[in-house]
Amino acid sequence: MDELRWLAPVRPGDTLHTEAQVVSKRESRSRPDRGTVIMAYEIKTHTGQAVMSFTAIHILRKRPDA
């Protein structure tokens, strides 16, 4: 995780949902079956207010070539 921001308090009874966006992706040079994806996340309440945001780096297995 990087750039973690607490934007507003979360209250009892709030329903939260997450929105994610791919910021970048690249193939691994040393492991051709893997890749790195950077994603930006935003957590919002049921009213649409953003309460938290962060970016995350994911190392994922690639799909086999078709």
Biopython code that builds the backbone (N, CA, C, O; Angstrom):
import numpy as np
from Bio.PDB.StructureBuilder import StructureBuilder

atoms = [
    (1, "MET", "N", (0.834, -1.178, 0.000)),
    (1, "MET", "CA", (0.000, 0.000, 0.000)),
    (1, "MET", "C", (0.878, 1.240, 0.000)),
    (1, "MET", "O", (1.970, 1.261, 0.569)),
    (2, "ASP", "N", (0.366, 2.266, -0.654)),
    (2, "ASP", "CA", (1.082, 3.524, -0.712)),
    (2, "ASP", "C", (0.046, 4.641, -0.756)),
    (2, "ASP", "O", (-1.100, 4.416, -1.145)),
    (3, "GLU", "N", (0.436, 5.805, -0.370)),
    (3, "GLU", "CA", (-0.414, 6.995, -0.428)),
    (3, "GLU", "C", (-1.751, 6.794, 0.291)),
    (3, "GLU", "O", (-2.791, 7.244, -0.190)),
    (4, "LEU", "N", (-1.719, 6.122, 1.436)),
    (4, "LEU", "CA", (-2.930, 5.897, 2.211)),
    (4, "LEU", "C", (-3.419, 7.212, 2.803)),
    (4, "LEU", "O", (-2.669, 7.923, 3.472)),
    (5, "ARG", "N", (-4.681, 7.524, 2.548)),
    (5, "ARG", "CA", (-5.281, 8.763, 3.050)),
    (5, "ARG", "C", (-6.615, 8.450, 3.722)),
    (5, "ARG", "O", (-7.481, 7.802, 3.134)),
    (6, "TRP", "N", (-6.770, 8.915, 4.958)),
    (6, "TRP", "CA", (-8.057, 8.851, 5.648)),
    (6, "TRP", "C", (-8.729, 10.204, 5.410)),
    (6, "TRP", "O", (-8.276, 11.224, 5.929)),
    (7, "LEU", "N", (-9.788, 10.210, 4.640)),
    (7, "LEU", "CA", (-10.396, 11.453, 4.178)),
    (7, "LEU", "C", (-11.549, 11.927, 5.055)),
    (7, "LEU", "O", (-11.806, 13.128, 5.135)),
    (8, "ALA", "N", (-12.241, 11.012, 5.707)),
    (8, "ALA", "CA", (-13.386, 11.356, 6.547)),
    (8, "ALA", "C", (-13.647, 10.192, 7.504)),
    (8, "ALA", "O", (-13.254, 9.059, 7.224)),
    (9, "PRO", "N", (-14.304, 10.465, 8.627)),
    (9, "PRO", "CA", (-14.609, 9.372, 9.556)),
    (9, "PRO", "C", (-15.712, 8.464, 9.010)),
    (9, "PRO", "O", (-16.560, 8.881, 8.222)),
    (10, "VAL", "N", (-15.667, 7.215, 9.457)),
    (10, "VAL", "CA", (-16.721, 6.255, 9.144)),
    (10, "VAL", "C", (-17.570, 6.110, 10.401)),
    (10, "VAL", "O", (-17.040, 5.946, 11.500)),
    (11, "ARG", "N", (-18.865, 6.169, 10.238)),
    (11, "ARG", "CA", (-19.801, 6.143, 11.367)),
    (11, "ARG", "C", (-20.513, 4.787, 11.446)),
    (11, "ARG", "O", (-20.648, 4.098, 10.435)),
    (12, "PRO", "N", (-20.970, 4.404, 12.648)),
    (12, "PRO", "CA", (-21.765, 3.176, 12.756)),
    (12, "PRO", "C", (-22.972, 3.258, 11.821)),
    (12, "PRO", "O", (-23.639, 4.290, 11.744)),
    (13, "GLY", "N", (-23.239, 2.177, 11.124)),
    (13, "GLY", "CA", (-24.361, 2.144, 10.195)),
    (13, "GLY", "C", (-23.992, 2.497, 8.768)),
    (13, "GLY", "O", (-24.781, 2.258, 7.854)),
    (14, "ASP", "N", (-22.798, 3.068, 8.552)),
    (14, "ASP", "CA", (-22.361, 3.369, 7.187)),
    (14, "ASP", "C", (-22.155, 2.075, 6.408)),
    (14, "ASP", "O", (-21.622, 1.101, 6.940)),
    (15, "THR", "N", (-22.571, 2.069, 5.175)),
    (15, "THR", "CA", (-22.288, 0.976, 4.252)),
    (15, "THR", "C", (-21.190, 1.457, 3.325)),
    (15, "THR", "O", (-21.305, 2.520, 2.714)),
    (16, "LEU", "N", (-20.119, 0.671, 3.218)),
    (16, "LEU", "CA", (-18.967, 1.075, 2.417)),
    (16, "LEU", "C", (-18.880, 0.245, 1.143)),
    (16, "LEU", "O", (-19.276, -0.920, 1.113)),
    (17, "HIS", "N", (-18.354, 0.868, 0.090)),
    (17, "HIS", "CA", (-18.034, 0.135, -1.133)),
    (17, "HIS", "C", (-16.722, 0.672, -1.688)),
    (17, "HIS", "O", (-16.306, 1.792, -1.390)),
    (18, "THR", "N", (-16.088, -0.157, -2.500)),
    (18, "THR", "CA", (-14.769, 0.168, -3.034)),
    (18, "THR", "C", (-14.840, 0.355, -4.540)),
    (18, "THR", "O", (-15.501, -0.405, -5.247)),
    (19, "GLU", "N", (-14.145, 1.384, -5.017)),
    (19, "GLU", "CA", (-13.970, 1.597, -6.447)),
    (19, "GLU", "C", (-12.473, 1.507, -6.724)),
    (19, "GLU", "O", (-11.659, 2.041, -5.971)),
    (20, "ALA", "N", (-12.119, 0.824, -7.816)),
    (20, "ALA", "CA", (-10.706, 0.635, -8.146)),
    (20, "ALA", "C", (-10.465, 0.974, -9.607)),
    (20, "ALA", "O", (-11.315, 0.749, -10.469)),
    (21, "GLN", "N", (-9.288, 1.521, -9.859)),
    (21, "GLN", "CA", (-8.901, 1.887, -11.225)),
    (21, "GLN", "C", (-7.465, 1.441, -11.464)),
    (21, "GLN", "O", (-6.589, 1.664, -10.629)),
    (22, "VAL", "N", (-7.230, 0.806, -12.618)),
    (22, "VAL", "CA", (-5.871, 0.406, -12.985)),
    (22, "VAL", "C", (-5.102, 1.651, -13.413)),
    (22, "VAL", "O", (-5.509, 2.356, -14.336)),
    (23, "VAL", "N", (-3.990, 1.913, -12.737)),
    (23, "VAL", "CA", (-3.148, 3.072, -13.038)),
    (23, "VAL", "C", (-2.078, 2.696, -14.057)),
    (23, "VAL", "O", (-1.814, 3.446, -14.997)),
    (24, "SER", "N", (-1.458, 1.522, -13.865)),
    (24, "SER", "CA", (-0.437, 1.065, -14.809)),
    (24, "SER", "C", (-0.266, -0.442, -14.689)),
    (24, "SER", "O", (-0.677, -1.056, -13.704)),
    (25, "LYS", "N", (0.346, -1.022, -15.711)),
    (25, "LYS", "CA", (0.647, -2.451, -15.701)),
    (25, "LYS", "C", (1.918, -2.679, -16.502)),
    (25, "LYS", "O", (2.229, -1.935, -17.432)),
    (26, "ARG", "N", (2.661, -3.746, -16.113)),
    (26, "ARG", "CA", (3.850, -4.102, -16.884)),
    (26, "ARG", "C", (4.177, -5.562, -16.633)),
    (26, "ARG", "O", (3.879, -6.117, -15.576)),
    (27, "GLU", "N", (4.789, -6.157, -17.619)),
    (27, "GLU", "CA", (5.206, -7.547, -17.510)),
    (27, "GLU", "C", (6.510, -7.637, -16.733)),
    (27, "GLU", "O", (7.342, -6.730, -16.782)),
    (28, "SER", "N", (6.677, -8.738, -16.017)),
    (28, "SER", "CA", (7.924, -8.983, -15.301)),
    (28, "SER", "C", (8.993, -9.425, -16.292)),
    (28, "SER", "O", (8.733, -10.266, -17.153)),
    (29, "ARG", "N", (10.185, -8.868, -16.175)),
    (29, "ARG", "CA", (11.291, -9.282, -17.045)),
    (29, "ARG", "C", (11.879, -10.612, -16.588)),
    (29, "ARG", "O", (12.287, -11.428, -17.415)),
    (30, "SER", "N", (11.924, -10.832, -15.289)),
    (30, "SER", "CA", (12.551, -12.041, -14.757)),
    (30, "SER", "C", (11.588, -13.227, -14.679)),
    (30, "SER", "O", (12.027, -14.377, -14.686)),
    (31, "ARG", "N", (10.286, -12.963, -14.604)),
    (31, "ARG", "CA", (9.288, -14.031, -14.523)),
    (31, "ARG", "C", (8.215, -13.768, -15.570)),
    (31, "ARG", "O", (7.250, -13.059, -15.285)),
    (32, "PRO", "N", (8.354, -14.313, -16.766)),
    (32, "PRO", "CA", (7.436, -13.996, -17.861)),
    (32, "PRO", "C", (5.989, -14.422, -17.618)),
    (32, "PRO", "O", (5.091, -13.981, -18.335)),
    (33, "ASP", "N", (5.750, -15.277, -16.614)),
    (33, "ASP", "CA", (4.375, -15.671, -16.311)),
    (33, "ASP", "C", (3.711, -14.728, -15.312)),
    (33, "ASP", "O", (2.582, -14.973, -14.887)),
    (34, "ARG", "N", (4.408, -13.638, -14.927)),
    (34, "ARG", "CA", (3.897, -12.684, -13.932)),
    (34, "ARG", "C", (3.896, -11.266, -14.488)),
    (34, "ARG", "O", (4.559, -10.958, -15.479)),
    (35, "GLY", "N", (3.131, -10.419, -13.817)),
    (35, "GLY", "CA", (3.098, -9.008, -14.164)),
    (35, "GLY", "C", (2.786, -8.177, -12.934)),
    (35, "GLY", "O", (2.324, -8.701, -11.921)),
    (36, "THR", "N", (3.038, -6.893, -13.025)),
    (36, "THR", "CA", (2.776, -5.966, -11.936)),
    (36, "THR", "C", (1.687, -4.995, -12.370)),
    (36, "THR", "O", (1.747, -4.420, -13.457)),
    (37, "VAL", "N", (0.692, -4.821, -11.509)),
    (37, "VAL", "CA", (-0.402, -3.891, -11.764)),
    (37, "VAL", "C", (-0.475, -2.926, -10.588)),
    (37, "VAL", "O", (-0.505, -3.354, -9.434)),
    (38, "ILE", "N", (-0.504, -1.636, -10.870)),
    (38, "ILE", "CA", (-0.703, -0.619, -9.836)),
    (38, "ILE", "C", (-2.142, -0.144, -9.946)),
    (38, "ILE", "O", (-2.598, 0.259, -11.017)),
    (39, "MET", "N", (-2.858, -0.198, -8.810)),
    (39, "MET", "CA", (-4.261, 0.190, -8.794)),
    (39, "MET", "C", (-4.510, 1.267, -7.753)),
    (39, "MET", "O", (-3.911, 1.262, -6.677)),
    (40, "ALA", "N", (-5.402, 2.190, -8.089)),
    (40, "ALA", "CA", (-5.826, 3.243, -7.164)),
    (40, "ALA", "C", (-7.203, 2.856, -6.625)),
    (40, "ALA", "O", (-8.116, 2.558, -7.395)),
    (41, "TYR", "N", (-7.346, 2.862, -5.317)),
    (41, "TYR", "CA", (-8.599, 2.486, -4.661)),
    (41, "TYR", "C", (-9.203, 3.695, -3.959)),
    (41, "TYR", "O", (-8.492, 4.565, -3.458)),
    (42, "GLU", "N", (-10.533, 3.727, -3.936)),
    (42, "GLU", "CA", (-11.251, 4.749, -3.181)),
    (42, "GLU", "C", (-12.419, 4.052, -2.487)),
    (42, "GLU", "O", (-13.208, 3.361, -3.131)),
    (43, "ILE", "N", (-12.524, 4.235, -1.183)),
    (43, "ILE", "CA", (-13.598, 3.650, -0.404)),
    (43, "ILE", "C", (-14.600, 4.766, -0.120)),
    (43, "ILE", "O", (-14.229, 5.851, 0.328)),
    (44, "LYS", "N", (-15.882, 4.480, -0.389)),
    (44, "LYS", "CA", (-16.937, 5.483, -0.235)),
    (44, "LYS", "C", (-18.066, 4.943, 0.628)),
    (44, "LYS", "O", (-18.258, 3.733, 0.747)),
    (45, "THR", "N", (-18.812, 5.874, 1.233)),
    (45, "THR", "CA", (-19.996, 5.501, 1.996)),
    (45, "THR", "C", (-21.179, 5.360, 1.053)),
    (45, "THR", "O", (-21.078, 5.639, -0.142)),
    (46, "HIS", "N", (-22.298, 4.924, 1.609)),
    (46, "HIS", "CA", (-23.524, 4.773, 0.823)),
    (46, "HIS", "C", (-24.034, 6.113, 0.274)),
    (46, "HIS", "O", (-24.839, 6.130, -0.657)),
    (47, "THR", "N", (-23.574, 7.228, 0.840)),
    (47, "THR", "CA", (-23.960, 8.548, 0.329)),
    (47, "THR", "C", (-23.005, 9.049, -0.750)),
    (47, "THR", "O", (-23.229, 10.108, -1.337)),
    (48, "GLY", "N", (-21.936, 8.288, -1.013)),
    (48, "GLY", "CA", (-20.969, 8.676, -2.035)),
    (48, "GLY", "C", (-19.786, 9.471, -1.517)),
    (48, "GLY", "O", (-18.934, 9.893, -2.299)),
    (49, "GLN", "N", (-19.720, 9.684, -0.200)),
    (49, "GLN", "CA", (-18.600, 10.428, 0.374)),
    (49, "GLN", "C", (-17.358, 9.537, 0.436)),
    (49, "GLN", "O", (-17.416, 8.428, 0.966)),
    (50, "ALA", "N", (-16.247, 10.014, -0.099)),
    (50, "ALA", "CA", (-14.987, 9.274, -0.031)),
    (50, "ALA", "C", (-14.444, 9.344, 1.396)),
    (50, "ALA", "O", (-14.340, 10.426, 1.975)),
    (51, "VAL", "N", (-14.097, 8.182, 1.958)),
    (51, "VAL", "CA", (-13.580, 8.144, 3.323)),
    (51, "VAL", "C", (-12.133, 7.671, 3.392)),
    (51, "VAL", "O", (-11.449, 7.913, 4.387)),
    (52, "MET", "N", (-11.657, 6.995, 2.338)),
    (52, "MET", "CA", (-10.278, 6.514, 2.326)),
    (52, "MET", "C", (-9.836, 6.310, 0.888)),
    (52, "MET", "O", (-10.639, 5.962, 0.022)),
    (53, "SER", "N", (-8.540, 6.531, 0.638)),
    (53, "SER", "CA", (-7.969, 6.244, -0.676)),
    (53, "SER", "C", (-6.558, 5.715, -0.489)),
    (53, "SER", "O", (-5.882, 6.037, 0.489)),
    (54, "PHE", "N", (-6.125, 4.900, -1.437)),
    (54, "PHE", "CA", (-4.759, 4.371, -1.408)),
    (54, "PHE", "C", (-4.426, 3.780, -2.763)),
    (54, "PHE", "O", (-5.314, 3.533, -3.579)),
    (55, "THR", "N", (-3.144, 3.555, -3.000)),
    (55, "THR", "CA", (-2.705, 2.813, -4.180)),
    (55, "THR", "C", (-2.064, 1.518, -3.697)),
    (55, "THR", "O", (-1.532, 1.443, -2.589)),
    (56, "ALA", "N", (-2.125, 0.505, -4.549)),
    (56, "ALA", "CA", (-1.552, -0.797, -4.200)),
    (56, "ALA", "C", (-0.858, -1.388, -5.410)),
    (56, "ALA", "O", (-1.297, -1.212, -6.546)),
    (57, "ILE", "N", (0.233, -2.089, -5.148)),
    (57, "ILE", "CA", (0.970, -2.791, -6.191)),
    (57, "ILE", "C", (0.631, -4.272, -6.065)),
    (57, "ILE", "O", (0.823, -4.872, -5.008)),
    (58, "HIS", "N", (0.129, -4.854, -7.143)),
    (58, "HIS", "CA", (-0.235, -6.268, -7.166)),
    (58, "HIS", "C", (0.700, -7.007, -8.125)),
    (58, "HIS", "O", (0.939, -6.555, -9.245)),
    (59, "ILE", "N", (1.225, -8.143, -7.674)),
    (59, "ILE", "CA", (1.989, -9.032, -8.544)),
    (59, "ILE", "C", (1.063, -10.192, -8.877)),
    (59, "ILE", "O", (0.657, -10.954, -7.999)),
    (60, "LEU", "N", (0.735, -10.313, -10.163)),
    (60, "LEU", "CA", (-0.273, -11.275, -10.592)),
    (60, "LEU", "C", (0.275, -12.233, -11.633)),
    (60, "LEU", "O", (1.196, -11.908, -12.384)),
    (61, "ARG", "N", (-0.311, -13.418, -11.660)),
    (61, "ARG", "CA", (0.020, -14.390, -12.699)),
    (61, "ARG", "C", (-0.711, -13.980, -13.976)),
    (61, "ARG", "O", (-1.884, -13.609, -13.944)),
    (62, "LYS", "N", (-0.002, -14.053, -15.088)),
    (62, "LYS", "CA", (-0.608, -13.721, -16.379)),
    (62, "LYS", "C", (-1.383, -14.912, -16.927)),
    (62, "LYS", "O", (-1.101, -16.062, -16.591)),
    (63, "ARG", "N", (-2.346, -14.624, -17.761)),
    (63, "ARG", "CA", (-3.055, -15.690, -18.458)),
    (63, "ARG", "C", (-2.117, -16.325, -19.487)),
    (63, "ARG", "O", (-1.274, -15.643, -20.069)),
    (64, "PRO", "N", (-2.266, -17.617, -19.707)),
    (64, "PRO", "CA", (-1.436, -18.233, -20.757)),
    (64, "PRO", "C", (-1.811, -17.652, -22.115)),
    (64, "PRO", "O", (-2.967, -17.308, -22.364)),
    (65, "ASP", "N", (-0.810, -17.550, -22.990)),
    (65, "ASP", "CA", (-1.080, -17.033, -24.342)),
    (65, "ASP", "C", (-2.042, -17.971, -25.070)),
    (65, "ASP", "O", (-1.941, -19.195, -24.985)),
    (66, "ALA", "N", (-2.961, -17.359, -25.776)),
    (66, "ALA", "CA", (-3.964, -18.167, -26.496)),
    (66, "ALA", "C", (-3.489, -18.492, -27.889)),
    (66, "ALA", "O", (-4.195, -19.162, -28.642)),
]
sb = StructureBuilder()
sb.init_structure("model")
sb.init_model(0)
sb.init_chain("A")
sb.init_seg("    ")
for serial, (resi, resn, name, xyz) in enumerate(atoms, 1):
    if name == "N":
        sb.init_residue(resn, " ", resi, " ")
    sb.init_atom(name, np.array(xyz, "f"), 0.0, 1.0, " ", f" {name:<3s}", serial, name[0])
structure = sb.get_structure()
